[in-house]
Amino acid sequence: MDARTARRAIEETSLMVFKRLCTAFIAVVLSAAAASVCEAQYSTGWIANTHGTATTRVGNVARSMWVAPEGEIYTASMWDEGEGGIAIYQNGQNIGSIGAHAEFQGGAITGNSTSLFAALQFSATYGSGKVGRYNRTSRTRDLLITVSATTTERLADVVTGLATSGSLLYASDFPGNRVRVFTTSGVWLHDISMAEPGALAVDAAGNVWVAQQSLGAVIQFGPSGERRNTIQLPANARPASLYFDATSDQLWIGDEGPDMNIKIYDVSGTPYAAGTFGVQGGFLSTANGTKGQVGDKRFTRVTGIGRDSARNLYVLNNPWGGSWDLGRNGGTDIHAYDGTGVLRWQLQSVNFEGNAAPDPATDGAIFYGGMNIYSGTVGGTLVANTIDPITYPADPRINLADHERGEHFAQIASVRGHRILVAASQNPDTFYFFHFNAASGYIAIPDGALPGTAFATTARVRNGFCLDSRGDIWAGLDKTNVISHYPLTGFDASGKPVWGAAVTMPIPRTITQLTRIIYLADSDTMILTQGPSGSTDWTAVGSRVEVYHGWLAGNRNTPNPVINITGASPKSIAAAGNYLFVGYVHTVPNIDAFNLTTGQLDITFTNSNPNKVDVGNDVDSMYGLRTYRRSTGEYEVTKDNYNDASVVLYRWTPPVSTGSGASATKTLLVSPFSGK
């Protein structure tokens, strides 16, 4: 073999080896690319709670507060599935809890150097009207004190105020129209008769100050119960909490009336107004912020006031909420100030259970719940409260007579500069509509409900509901066997949306029980789910999901694809762009993402950041999932997390598709003979 032939043989052999290596490399790259659809990276965060793990979380719906001299903060809640009903904080951190999650009524708590005293919830064993004493060191209950003769009340507060002074315990028996005086060992001493007693405070001379919330007054009684001074607050004031500051001989009064601030009275002699703390008008003020905006000194309902020995001031707000269930009434919002009134930190959480819908007007930078607005940063600072109880006292979100149970679940649309908010409860068949305008700032203005007169129907929404991105409404009304489409026709001069009469469409015959409707207006895609086989549960999703591309264009009989959900007990779905997201109840916290083109499961969100965020147990609500595809191509997916009084936030950008579901990967291969 001559030199040229030998060289050619070597080159051909090398080329063959290289091709084989390239083939193997490309196969690995394509395999990895295809796998990357399922293994693509995503981030796991949270909003609507200052802290994001089960041990650091801010507890649910703190309704009253007591502050120990060393700076330990104790708050009481009626319902907190994640921990005990008394949460303990110090220096902006959760340091534990006391009791069972449904042990306390939440409306009153106090303490001393060794013990806590808290109003208890109705119990099948001992009824209502009881106060429990708890050892602060062991954190266990060591005494049960009967305060009221009312033993059958299950929802309203019976014991509405508690205070200690030395060896004495004072308790407001609201239905009994009396303040009861005990020793801290539970021995009854005497009663002070007065109508509708509420919050309590005891001054340095042993005088007892009692708030009459509905009357806007605070009454002073001497140590023996004789009536002395009366502080009559301004018209419409509603004293909801009291704190006596022994250093300054001042009585601090938390007002949840229109002023939404703390009123300070010098009580060293005849009481007189010495000043205020907080913005007058609170979160509804437009003097130094937007109406509805919360934050430094922009209080909502001041339901707790306290100081520690370092003169730090702590203010507990109970953000406006409603319904008959006090366990879902608002959230937790604690502000800590130094001795000069400078804000040091805040602790905040959503109510017991709610969602957060990404706002399309801000490209998903902020999130709307049924009552509150949150930022999209980790922790999700509370931006605003959308309820104005002064202007709109009949707002269904605070209507105690409403049959729904806490409208904390939101859908949001932005159409031609107008936002439309829909608020609903955990498993709703009624949906409430709201709009916004410049004059009202962040306040959501009530517009009515579906069913209701605005939509000319009394049929409950039991077969799915959707507010699409154009502002149109899609509803499956109970026992109608049709999908009703209410097109948005415009907005009136105040910004209120107006919908046209319903256009009805038959439910496809392949759907035997329709339970969810999602319409994606940008792509004319309809997504319908069938209920679980053999079940009449209209709140469940079922395993069959039909996707109709070109629904309004006429394709209402041929689903493509049909998605088969194999996970157990799907409960909530949401869709945007080219993906359907599915959450499950009573099984796992995972969120599955199905491709709306292929019907395949492309990724499952579990928890990419287990050390910094807890994702809860499951999705225990029909509309607990929300999603939005940002202008960058990133998907935001939120999930309600009732375990930790927060909302989980996943962020995910899918790999670029090659059309077959695999990620498109370009690799430059350089031949070893490229130089020849």
SULWO-V27021 format. One record per residue. N is the residue number from 0. RES is the residue in one small letter. PSI is psi in radians with two decimals (* if undefined). OMEGA is omega in degrees with one decimal (NA if undefined). Layout:
n=[N | N]
res=[RES | RES]
psi=[PSI | PSI]
omega=[OMEGA | OMEGA]
This chain:
n=[0 | 1 | 2 | 3 | 4 | 5 | 6 | 7 | 8 | 9 | 10 | 11 | 12 | 13 | 14 | 15 | 16 | 17 | 18 | 19 | 20 | 21 | 22 | 23 | 24 | 25 | 26 | 27 | 28 | 29 | 30 | 31 | 32 | 33 | 34 | 35 | 36 | 37 | 38 | 39 | 40 | 41 | 42 | 43 | 44 | 45 | 46 | 47 | 48 | 49 | 50 | 51 | 52 | 53 | 54 | 55 | 56 | 57 | 58 | 59 | 60 | 61 | 62 | 63 | 64 | 65 | 66 | 67 | 68 | 69 | 70 | 71 | 72 | 73 | 74 | 75 | 76 | 77 | 78 | 79 | 80 | 81 | 82 | 83 | 84 | 85 | 86 | 87 | 88 | 89 | 90 | 91 | 92 | 93 | 94 | 95 | 96 | 97 | 98 | 99 | 100 | 101 | 102 | 103 | 104 | 105 | 106 | 107 | 108 | 109 | 110 | 111 | 112 | 113 | 114 | 115 | 116 | 117 | 118 | 119 | 120 | 121 | 122 | 123 | 124 | 125 | 126 | 127 | 128 | 129 | 130 | 131 | 132 | 133 | 134 | 135 | 136 | 137 | 138 | 139 | 140 | 141 | 142 | 143 | 144 | 145 | 146 | 147 | 148 | 149 | 150 | 151 | 152 | 153 | 154 | 155 | 156 | 157 | 158 | 159 | 160 | 161 | 162 | 163 | 164 | 165 | 166 | 167 | 168 | 169 | 170 | 171 | 172 | 173 | 174 | 175 | 176 | 177 | 178 | 179 | 180 | 181 | 182 | 183 | 184 | 185 | 186 | 187 | 188 | 189 | 190 | 191 | 192 | 193 | 194 | 195 | 196 | 197 | 198 | 199 | 200 | 201 | 202 | 203 | 204 | 205 | 206 | 207 | 208 | 209 | 210 | 211 | 212 | 213 | 214 | 215 | 216 | 217 | 218 | 219 | 220 | 221 | 222 | 223 | 224 | 225 | 226 | 227 | 228 | 229 | 230 | 231 | 232 | 233 | 234 | 235 | 236 | 237 | 238 | 239 | 240 | 241 | 242 | 243 | 244 | 245 | 246 | 247 | 248 | 249 | 250 | 251 | 252 | 253 | 254 | 255 | 256 | 257 | 258 | 259 | 260 | 261 | 262 | 263 | 264 | 265 | 266 | 267 | 268 | 269 | 270 | 271 | 272 | 273 | 274 | 275 | 276 | 277 | 278 | 279 | 280 | 281 | 282 | 283 | 284 | 285 | 286 | 287 | 288 | 289 | 290 | 291 | 292 | 293 | 294 | 295 | 296 | 297 | 298 | 299 | 300 | 301 | 302 | 303 | 304 | 305 | 306 | 307 | 308 | 309 | 310 | 311 | 312 | 313 | 314 | 315 | 316 | 317 | 318 | 319 | 320 | 321 | 322 | 323 | 324 | 325 | 326 | 327 | 328 | 329 | 330 | 331 | 332 | 333 | 334 | 335 | 336 | 337 | 338 | 339 | 340 | 341 | 342 | 343 | 344 | 345 | 346 | 347 | 348 | 349 | 350 | 351 | 352 | 353 | 354 | 355 | 356 | 357 | 358 | 359 | 360 | 361 | 362 | 363 | 364 | 365 | 366 | 367 | 368 | 369 | 370 | 371 | 372 | 373 | 374 | 375 | 376 | 377 | 378 | 379 | 380 | 381 | 382 | 383 | 384 | 385 | 386 | 387 | 388 | 389 | 390 | 391 | 392 | 393 | 394 | 395 | 396 | 397 | 398 | 399 | 400 | 401 | 402 | 403 | 404 | 405 | 406 | 407 | 408 | 409 | 410 | 411 | 412 | 413 | 414 | 415 | 416 | 417 | 418 | 419 | 420 | 421 | 422 | 423 | 424 | 425 | 426 | 427 | 428 | 429 | 430 | 431 | 432 | 433 | 434 | 435 | 436 | 437 | 438 | 439 | 440 | 441 | 442 | 443 | 444 | 445 | 446 | 447 | 448 | 449 | 450 | 451 | 452 | 453 | 454 | 455 | 456 | 457 | 458 | 459 | 460 | 461 | 462 | 463 | 464 | 465 | 466 | 467 | 468 | 469 | 470 | 471 | 472 | 473 | 474 | 475 | 476 | 477 | 478 | 479 | 480 | 481 | 482 | 483 | 484 | 485 | 486 | 487 | 488 | 489 | 490 | 491 | 492 | 493 | 494 | 495 | 496 | 497 | 498 | 499 | 500 | 501 | 502 | 503 | 504 | 505 | 506 | 507 | 508 | 509 | 510 | 511 | 512 | 513 | 514 | 515 | 516 | 517 | 518 | 519 | 520 | 521 | 522 | 523 | 524 | 525 | 526 | 527 | 528 | 529 | 530 | 531 | 532 | 533 | 534 | 535 | 536 | 537 | 538 | 539 | 540 | 541 | 542 | 543 | 544 | 545 | 546 | 547 | 548 | 549 | 550 | 551 | 552 | 553 | 554 | 555 | 556 | 557 | 558 | 559 | 560 | 561 | 562 | 563 | 564 | 565 | 566 | 567 | 568 | 569 | 570 | 571 | 572 | 573 | 574 | 575 | 576 | 577 | 578 | 579 | 580 | 581 | 582 | 583 | 584 | 585 | 586 | 587 | 588 | 589 | 590 | 591 | 592 | 593 | 594 | 595 | 596 | 597 | 598 | 599 | 600 | 601 | 602 | 603 | 604 | 605 | 606 | 607 | 608 | 609 | 610 | 611 | 612 | 613 | 614 | 615 | 616 | 617 | 618 | 619 | 620 | 621 | 622 | 623 | 624 | 625 | 626 | 627 | 628 | 629 | 630 | 631 | 632 | 633 | 634 | 635 | 636 | 637 | 638 | 639 | 640 | 641 | 642 | 643 | 644 | 645 | 646 | 647 | 648 | 649 | 650 | 651 | 652 | 653 | 654 | 655 | 656 | 657 | 658 | 659 | 660 | 661 | 662 | 663 | 664 | 665 | 666 | 667 | 668 | 669 | 670 | 671 | 672 | 673 | 674 | 675]
res=[m | d | a | r | t | a | r | r | a | i | e | e | t | s | l | m | v | f | k | r | l | c | t | a | f | i | a | v | v | l | s | a | a | a | a | s | v | c | e | a | q | y | s | t | g | w | i | a | n | t | h | g | t | a | t | t | r | v | g | n | v | a | r | s | m | w | v | a | p | e | g | e | i | y | t | a | s | m | w | d | e | g | e | g | g | i | a | i | y | q | n | g | q | n | i | g | s | i | g | a | h | a | e | f | q | g | g | a | i | t | g | n | s | t | s | l | f | a | a | l | q | f | s | a | t | y | g | s | g | k | v | g | r | y | n | r | t | s | r | t | r | d | l | l | i | t | v | s | a | t | t | t | e | r | l | a | d | v | v | t | g | l | a | t | s | g | s | l | l | y | a | s | d | f | p | g | n | r | v | r | v | f | t | t | s | g | v | w | l | h | d | i | s | m | a | e | p | g | a | l | a | v | d | a | a | g | n | v | w | v | a | q | q | s | l | g | a | v | i | q | f | g | p | s | g | e | r | r | n | t | i | q | l | p | a | n | a | r | p | a | s | l | y | f | d | a | t | s | d | q | l | w | i | g | d | e | g | p | d | m | n | i | k | i | y | d | v | s | g | t | p | y | a | a | g | t | f | g | v | q | g | g | f | l | s | t | a | n | g | t | k | g | q | v | g | d | k | r | f | t | r | v | t | g | i | g | r | d | s | a | r | n | l | y | v | l | n | n | p | w | g | g | s | w | d | l | g | r | n | g | g | t | d | i | h | a | y | d | g | t | g | v | l | r | w | q | l | q | s | v | n | f | e | g | n | a | a | p | d | p | a | t | d | g | a | i | f | y | g | g | m | n | i | y | s | g | t | v | g | g | t | l | v | a | n | t | i | d | p | i | t | y | p | a | d | p | r | i | n | l | a | d | h | e | r | g | e | h | f | a | q | i | a | s | v | r | g | h | r | i | l | v | a | a | s | q | n | p | d | t | f | y | f | f | h | f | n | a | a | s | g | y | i | a | i | p | d | g | a | l | p | g | t | a | f | a | t | t | a | r | v | r | n | g | f | c | l | d | s | r | g | d | i | w | a | g | l | d | k | t | n | v | i | s | h | y | p | l | t | g | f | d | a | s | g | k | p | v | w | g | a | a | v | t | m | p | i | p | r | t | i | t | q | l | t | r | i | i | y | l | a | d | s | d | t | m | i | l | t | q | g | p | s | g | s | t | d | w | t | a | v | g | s | r | v | e | v | y | h | g | w | l | a | g | n | r | n | t | p | n | p | v | i | n | i | t | g | a | s | p | k | s | i | a | a | a | g | n | y | l | f | v | g | y | v | h | t | v | p | n | i | d | a | f | n | l | t | t | g | q | l | d | i | t | f | t | n | s | n | p | n | k | v | d | v | g | n | d | v | d | s | m | y | g | l | r | t | y | r | r | s | t | g | e | y | e | v | t | k | d | n | y | n | d | a | s | v | v | l | y | r | w | t | p | p | v | s | t | g | s | g | a | s | a | t | k | t | l | l | v | s | p | f | s | g | k]
psi=[2.20 | 3.06 | -0.69 | -0.76 | -0.71 | -0.71 | -0.73 | -0.68 | -0.72 | -0.75 | -0.76 | -0.70 | -0.74 | -0.70 | -0.71 | -0.74 | -0.74 | -0.76 | -0.74 | -0.71 | -0.73 | -0.75 | -0.78 | -0.70 | -0.77 | -0.69 | -0.72 | -0.76 | -0.82 | -0.67 | -0.77 | -0.64 | -0.76 | -0.71 | -0.48 | -0.36 | -0.71 | -0.39 | 0.21 | 2.54 | 2.52 | 2.83 | 2.58 | 2.09 | -2.87 | 2.75 | 3.04 | 0.26 | 2.37 | -0.66 | 2.70 | 0.21 | 2.92 | -0.47 | -0.33 | -0.21 | 2.64 | 2.28 | 3.01 | 2.31 | 1.07 | 2.16 | -0.29 | 2.86 | 2.51 | 2.40 | 2.18 | 2.71 | -0.59 | 0.05 | 0.14 | 2.30 | 2.24 | 2.19 | 2.59 | 2.40 | 2.65 | -0.45 | 2.14 | 1.71 | -0.28 | -0.34 | -2.99 | 2.79 | -0.32 | 2.00 | 2.56 | 2.27 | 2.69 | 2.37 | 0.67 | 0.20 | 2.62 | 2.19 | 0.30 | -3.04 | 2.97 | 2.45 | -3.10 | 2.85 | -0.35 | 0.59 | -0.46 | 2.67 | -0.56 | -0.33 | -0.20 | 2.40 | 2.55 | -3.14 | 3.10 | -2.83 | -0.42 | -0.44 | 2.78 | 2.61 | 2.20 | 2.44 | 2.35 | 2.70 | 2.83 | 2.39 | 2.48 | -0.38 | -0.80 | 0.14 | -2.59 | -3.13 | 0.39 | 2.70 | 2.35 | 2.43 | 2.33 | 2.37 | 2.18 | -0.43 | -0.91 | -0.33 | 0.59 | 2.68 | 2.29 | 0.03 | 2.50 | 2.18 | 2.18 | 2.10 | -0.77 | 2.67 | -0.18 | 1.97 | 0.02 | -0.05 | 2.18 | -0.36 | -0.96 | 2.71 | 2.32 | -0.90 | 1.92 | -0.01 | 2.52 | 2.51 | 2.66 | 2.69 | 1.93 | -2.14 | 0.20 | 2.54 | 2.26 | 2.40 | 2.28 | 2.08 | 1.64 | -0.91 | -0.40 | -0.09 | 0.92 | 2.69 | 2.18 | 2.43 | 2.17 | 2.88 | 2.82 | -0.11 | 0.06 | 0.15 | 2.15 | 2.39 | -0.98 | 3.01 | 2.66 | 2.04 | 2.30 | 2.71 | 2.41 | 1.00 | 2.49 | -2.16 | 2.63 | 2.66 | 2.62 | 2.25 | -3.12 | -0.39 | 0.04 | 0.13 | 2.51 | 2.24 | 2.24 | 2.20 | 2.37 | 1.64 | -0.88 | -0.37 | -0.10 | 0.60 | 2.72 | 2.16 | 2.40 | 2.30 | 2.48 | 2.98 | -0.49 | 0.01 | 0.04 | 2.44 | 2.38 | -1.87 | 2.74 | 2.23 | 1.92 | 1.95 | 2.91 | 2.78 | 2.42 | 0.04 | 2.58 | 1.60 | 2.03 | -0.27 | 2.65 | 2.56 | 2.24 | 2.18 | 1.78 | -0.51 | -0.68 | -0.04 | 0.78 | 2.55 | 2.14 | 2.25 | 2.03 | 2.11 | 2.09 | 0.30 | -2.91 | -0.45 | -0.54 | 0.72 | -3.02 | 2.21 | 2.30 | 2.19 | 2.32 | 2.16 | 0.42 | -0.40 | -2.27 | 2.20 | 2.44 | 2.68 | 2.10 | -0.16 | -3.01 | 2.85 | 2.20 | 2.72 | 2.24 | 2.21 | -0.19 | -2.34 | -0.18 | -0.06 | 2.51 | 0.11 | -0.69 | 0.52 | -3.11 | 2.48 | 2.22 | -0.32 | 2.29 | 3.01 | -2.76 | 1.94 | 0.12 | 1.39 | 2.81 | -2.01 | 2.03 | 1.72 | 0.06 | 2.40 | 2.43 | 2.79 | 2.72 | -3.12 | -0.31 | 0.10 | 0.22 | 2.44 | 2.39 | 2.29 | 2.18 | 2.14 | 2.53 | 1.62 | 2.57 | 2.22 | -3.00 | -2.58 | 2.94 | -0.24 | 1.79 | -0.31 | -0.23 | 0.25 | 1.56 | -2.49 | -2.72 | 2.35 | 1.69 | 2.23 | 2.33 | 2.23 | 2.61 | -3.12 | -0.29 | 0.03 | 0.25 | 2.28 | 2.20 | -0.87 | 2.92 | 2.59 | 2.19 | 2.60 | 2.77 | 3.00 | -3.03 | -0.82 | 2.25 | 2.93 | -3.04 | 2.00 | 2.17 | 2.39 | 1.99 | -0.45 | -0.40 | 0.28 | 0.68 | 0.29 | -0.50 | 2.92 | 2.44 | 2.20 | -3.10 | -0.39 | -0.46 | 2.88 | 2.39 | 2.67 | 2.84 | 0.10 | 2.83 | 2.28 | -0.54 | 1.16 | 2.41 | 2.05 | -0.81 | 2.77 | 2.20 | 0.12 | 2.27 | 1.68 | -0.23 | -0.88 | -0.61 | 1.21 | -0.33 | 0.15 | 2.18 | -0.36 | -0.27 | 0.28 | 1.93 | -0.33 | -0.07 | 2.43 | -0.28 | 3.03 | 1.33 | 1.66 | 1.24 | 0.12 | 2.21 | 2.62 | 2.48 | 2.43 | 2.61 | 2.04 | 2.02 | 0.78 | 0.05 | 2.30 | 2.44 | 2.18 | 2.32 | 2.23 | 2.47 | 3.00 | -2.97 | -0.83 | 1.36 | 2.66 | 0.18 | 2.43 | 2.29 | 2.39 | 2.50 | 2.67 | 3.02 | 2.68 | 2.98 | -0.68 | -0.52 | -0.07 | -2.16 | -0.06 | 2.29 | 2.13 | 2.14 | 2.41 | -0.17 | -2.97 | 2.80 | 2.03 | 2.76 | 3.09 | -0.55 | -0.45 | 0.17 | 0.77 | 2.58 | 0.02 | 2.31 | 2.69 | 1.59 | 0.04 | 0.61 | 2.61 | 2.48 | 2.30 | 1.95 | 3.09 | -0.28 | -0.07 | 0.03 | 2.71 | 2.37 | 2.22 | 2.45 | 1.69 | 2.47 | 2.29 | 0.46 | -0.39 | 0.44 | 2.85 | 2.16 | 2.18 | 2.01 | 1.80 | 2.39 | 2.18 | -0.23 | -2.86 | 2.51 | -3.06 | -0.44 | -0.08 | 0.04 | 2.28 | 2.62 | 2.27 | 2.60 | 3.08 | 2.70 | 2.37 | 2.08 | 2.56 | 2.40 | 2.52 | 2.31 | 2.50 | -0.38 | -0.15 | 1.93 | -0.47 | 1.80 | 2.26 | -0.32 | 2.58 | 2.25 | 2.19 | 2.16 | 1.79 | -0.59 | -0.55 | 0.11 | 0.87 | 2.24 | 2.34 | 2.15 | 2.47 | 2.57 | 2.45 | 2.88 | 2.51 | 2.20 | 0.09 | 2.59 | 0.25 | 1.80 | -0.11 | -0.14 | 2.82 | -0.81 | 3.11 | -0.27 | 2.17 | 2.16 | 2.31 | 2.13 | 1.94 | 2.20 | 0.72 | -0.95 | -0.34 | -0.14 | -0.16 | 1.63 | 0.24 | -0.25 | 1.62 | 2.43 | 1.84 | 3.05 | 2.11 | 2.28 | 1.91 | 2.03 | -0.28 | 2.64 | 2.37 | 1.00 | 2.41 | -0.68 | 2.46 | 2.71 | 2.68 | 2.63 | 2.71 | -2.08 | 0.43 | 2.50 | 2.25 | 2.35 | 2.28 | 2.75 | 2.67 | 2.51 | 0.38 | -1.41 | 2.79 | 0.02 | 2.64 | 2.15 | 2.45 | 2.02 | 2.40 | 2.19 | -0.18 | -0.84 | -0.37 | 0.03 | 2.67 | 2.00 | -0.50 | 2.64 | 2.16 | 2.15 | -1.54 | 1.81 | -0.09 | 1.08 | -0.38 | -0.24 | -0.11 | 2.42 | 2.36 | 0.08 | -2.98 | -0.76 | -2.89 | 1.78 | 0.77 | 2.62 | -0.65 | 0.62 | -0.35 | 2.41 | 2.66 | 2.78 | 2.41 | 2.00 | 2.93 | -0.35 | -0.14 | -0.11 | 2.41 | 2.34 | 2.20 | 2.14 | 2.59 | 2.29 | 2.52 | 1.46 | -0.34 | -0.64 | 0.31 | 0.89 | -3.06 | 2.16 | 2.44 | 2.00 | 2.43 | 2.26 | 2.28 | 1.94 | 2.65 | 2.70 | 2.24 | 2.51 | 0.00 | -0.33 | 0.13 | -0.20 | 2.68 | 2.41 | 2.05 | 2.18 | 2.21 | 2.25 | 2.02 | 2.19 | 2.13 | 2.46 | -0.20 | 0.27 | -0.36 | -0.12 | *]
omega=[-179.9 | -174.3 | -178.7 | -179.7 | 179.1 | -179.9 | -179.3 | 179.8 | 179.1 | -179.2 | -179.1 | 178.6 | 179.2 | -179.7 | 179.4 | 178.5 | -179.6 | 179.4 | 179.0 | 177.7 | 179.5 | 179.4 | 179.4 | -179.4 | 179.7 | 178.7 | 178.4 | -179.5 | -179.9 | 178.7 | 179.0 | 179.7 | 178.4 | 179.8 | -175.4 | 176.4 | 179.6 | -174.0 | -177.9 | -178.0 | 174.8 | 178.9 | 177.4 | 177.4 | 178.2 | 172.4 | 175.6 | 171.9 | -178.5 | -179.6 | -167.2 | 177.1 | -176.7 | -177.9 | -177.9 | -173.0 | 168.7 | -173.8 | -171.9 | 167.3 | 174.0 | -175.0 | 177.7 | -172.3 | 168.9 | -177.9 | 177.1 | -178.8 | -178.7 | 174.8 | 173.1 | -177.8 | 178.0 | 176.9 | -179.7 | 179.6 | 178.1 | -175.7 | 176.7 | -174.4 | -176.1 | -179.1 | 179.3 | -175.1 | 171.2 | 177.7 | -177.6 | -179.4 | 171.9 | -179.6 | 176.2 | -178.1 | 174.0 | -179.1 | 174.9 | 179.8 | -176.5 | 171.4 | 177.4 | -173.0 | -179.9 | -174.5 | -169.5 | 173.7 | 174.4 | -171.3 | -177.8 | 176.6 | 173.8 | -179.0 | 172.4 | -173.1 | -175.8 | -169.3 | 168.2 | 175.4 | -175.7 | 175.8 | -177.2 | 177.0 | 174.5 | 177.7 | 176.7 | -178.2 | -174.0 | 176.9 | -179.6 | 177.5 | -178.3 | 173.1 | 176.7 | 172.5 | -175.7 | 176.6 | -176.0 | -179.8 | -179.0 | 179.9 | 178.3 | 178.2 | -178.4 | 179.8 | 175.2 | -175.3 | 177.0 | -177.9 | -172.0 | 173.1 | 176.2 | -174.2 | -175.0 | -178.1 | -177.0 | -172.6 | -176.1 | 177.0 | 175.4 | 174.3 | -170.2 | 178.1 | 177.1 | 175.2 | 175.0 | 173.6 | -176.3 | -178.3 | -175.7 | 174.8 | 178.4 | -178.4 | 177.7 | 174.9 | -171.8 | -180.0 | 178.7 | -179.9 | -178.9 | 168.6 | -176.1 | -178.2 | 179.7 | 161.8 | 178.6 | 172.8 | 174.7 | 179.8 | -179.6 | -179.5 | 178.3 | 179.4 | 172.4 | -176.8 | 173.0 | -178.1 | 171.3 | 179.2 | 179.5 | -177.3 | -175.7 | 168.9 | 179.0 | -177.9 | -174.1 | 179.7 | -180.0 | 174.9 | -179.4 | 177.5 | -173.9 | 178.9 | 168.8 | -168.9 | -174.9 | -179.4 | 178.8 | -176.1 | 171.9 | -174.3 | 176.9 | 174.3 | 176.9 | -178.2 | 179.7 | 176.7 | 179.4 | -177.2 | -179.2 | -173.6 | 174.2 | 172.1 | 176.5 | -176.4 | 178.1 | -179.4 | 178.1 | 175.6 | -179.4 | -177.7 | -175.1 | -179.9 | -179.3 | 173.1 | 176.1 | 178.8 | -175.2 | -178.6 | -176.3 | -176.4 | -178.3 | 173.3 | 179.6 | -173.7 | 176.4 | -174.0 | 175.3 | 170.8 | -175.9 | -179.6 | 176.2 | 180.0 | 176.6 | 179.0 | -173.7 | 179.5 | 170.8 | -177.5 | 177.9 | 174.9 | 172.9 | -174.2 | 172.6 | -178.8 | -176.9 | -179.9 | 177.9 | 172.4 | -178.3 | 179.7 | 176.3 | -174.0 | 176.0 | -176.0 | 178.6 | -178.4 | 173.4 | -175.9 | -177.8 | 179.6 | 178.6 | 179.5 | -176.4 | -177.9 | 177.3 | 179.7 | -175.2 | 175.7 | 175.1 | -170.1 | 168.9 | 177.2 | -179.8 | -175.8 | 176.2 | 177.8 | 176.7 | 174.8 | 170.5 | -175.8 | 177.5 | 178.3 | 171.6 | -178.1 | 179.6 | -179.2 | 176.3 | 171.8 | 169.7 | -172.6 | -173.8 | 173.6 | -178.2 | -177.2 | -177.1 | -175.4 | -177.6 | 178.4 | 179.6 | -168.9 | 179.3 | -179.3 | 174.5 | -178.4 | -178.6 | 175.5 | 176.5 | -179.4 | 174.1 | -175.3 | 178.8 | 178.4 | 178.2 | -179.0 | 179.0 | -180.0 | 176.1 | 170.9 | -174.3 | 172.5 | 172.3 | 173.6 | -178.0 | -177.0 | 178.6 | 179.2 | 176.8 | -176.8 | 177.1 | -176.4 | -178.9 | -179.4 | 178.3 | -177.8 | 175.6 | -179.6 | 175.1 | -172.4 | 178.8 | 165.1 | 179.7 | -177.8 | -173.7 | 175.0 | -176.7 | 172.1 | -178.5 | 178.4 | 178.7 | -174.6 | 173.9 | -179.9 | 176.2 | -178.4 | -174.0 | 172.0 | -172.0 | 179.6 | 173.1 | -175.3 | -179.4 | -178.7 | -175.8 | -178.1 | 179.2 | 176.2 | -176.2 | -179.6 | 176.8 | -179.5 | -176.4 | -179.9 | -177.5 | -176.2 | 178.6 | -171.9 | 176.1 | -176.8 | -176.4 | -177.8 | -169.6 | 160.7 | -173.3 | 175.1 | 175.9 | -174.4 | 176.9 | 177.3 | 179.4 | 173.1 | 173.3 | 178.9 | 171.3 | 179.9 | -178.7 | -177.8 | -173.7 | 178.3 | -165.4 | 163.4 | 174.7 | -176.9 | -175.3 | -173.4 | -178.1 | 172.9 | -176.8 | 170.3 | -174.0 | -177.4 | -176.4 | 177.0 | -179.1 | -175.9 | 177.2 | -174.9 | -176.6 | -178.0 | -174.9 | -172.7 | 168.7 | 5.4 | 179.2 | -175.6 | -178.5 | -178.8 | 173.2 | 177.9 | 173.5 | -178.5 | 177.8 | -179.8 | -174.4 | -176.3 | 175.1 | -179.4 | 177.1 | 166.0 | -175.7 | -173.7 | 176.2 | -177.8 | 176.4 | -179.8 | 176.0 | -175.5 | 171.5 | -176.3 | -174.3 | 173.4 | 176.5 | 179.4 | 176.4 | 169.6 | -179.4 | -179.1 | 177.9 | -178.3 | 174.2 | -178.7 | 178.9 | -178.3 | 176.9 | -174.0 | -179.2 | -177.6 | -179.2 | 179.4 | 178.7 | 179.9 | 175.9 | 178.7 | -176.9 | 168.6 | -174.0 | -179.2 | 179.8 | 171.6 | 179.7 | -176.2 | -180.0 | 176.1 | -177.9 | 175.3 | -177.5 | -180.0 | 177.2 | 175.8 | 169.4 | 176.1 | 178.1 | -172.9 | -175.8 | -177.0 | -177.4 | -178.5 | 176.7 | 178.4 | -178.4 | 178.0 | 176.6 | 179.9 | 179.1 | -177.7 | 177.1 | -176.6 | 173.2 | -178.5 | -178.8 | 179.6 | -177.9 | -176.9 | -172.4 | -173.0 | -176.4 | 177.0 | 179.8 | -179.0 | 179.9 | 174.4 | -178.2 | -176.3 | -179.9 | 176.1 | 174.4 | -179.4 | -178.7 | -178.3 | -174.4 | 177.9 | 176.9 | 8.7 | 165.2 | -177.0 | 177.5 | 178.8 | -177.4 | 178.0 | -177.2 | 171.4 | 173.3 | -173.6 | -173.0 | 176.5 | 174.3 | -177.7 | 174.3 | 177.4 | -178.1 | -175.7 | 171.4 | -179.8 | -174.4 | 175.3 | -170.4 | -180.0 | 175.5 | 179.8 | -176.3 | 176.3 | -174.2 | 174.3 | 178.6 | 177.7 | 179.9 | 179.4 | -176.8 | 176.0 | -176.3 | -175.4 | -175.9 | 172.3 | -175.6 | -178.4 | 173.2 | 175.9 | 174.3 | 175.4 | -178.6 | -174.3 | -170.9 | -177.8 | -175.1 | 180.0 | 174.2 | -174.0 | 176.1 | -175.3 | -169.3 | 173.8 | -172.5 | -178.3 | -176.2 | -175.7 | -178.9 | 175.4 | 171.2 | 179.1 | 179.5 | 175.3 | -176.3 | -179.0 | 178.4 | -174.7 | 179.5 | 174.9 | 169.3 | 179.9 | -179.6 | -179.1 | 177.4 | -177.6 | -177.6 | 177.7 | -172.9 | 177.4 | -178.3 | 173.8 | 178.1 | -179.5 | 173.0 | 173.6 | -173.1 | 172.3 | -177.9 | 173.8 | 177.6 | -175.5 | 174.3 | -177.2 | 179.1 | -179.3 | 179.6 | 178.4 | 177.9 | -179.0 | 178.9 | 180.0 | 179.3 | 178.3 | -177.6 | -179.8 | 176.6 | -179.5 | -175.9 | 179.6 | -177.5 | NA]
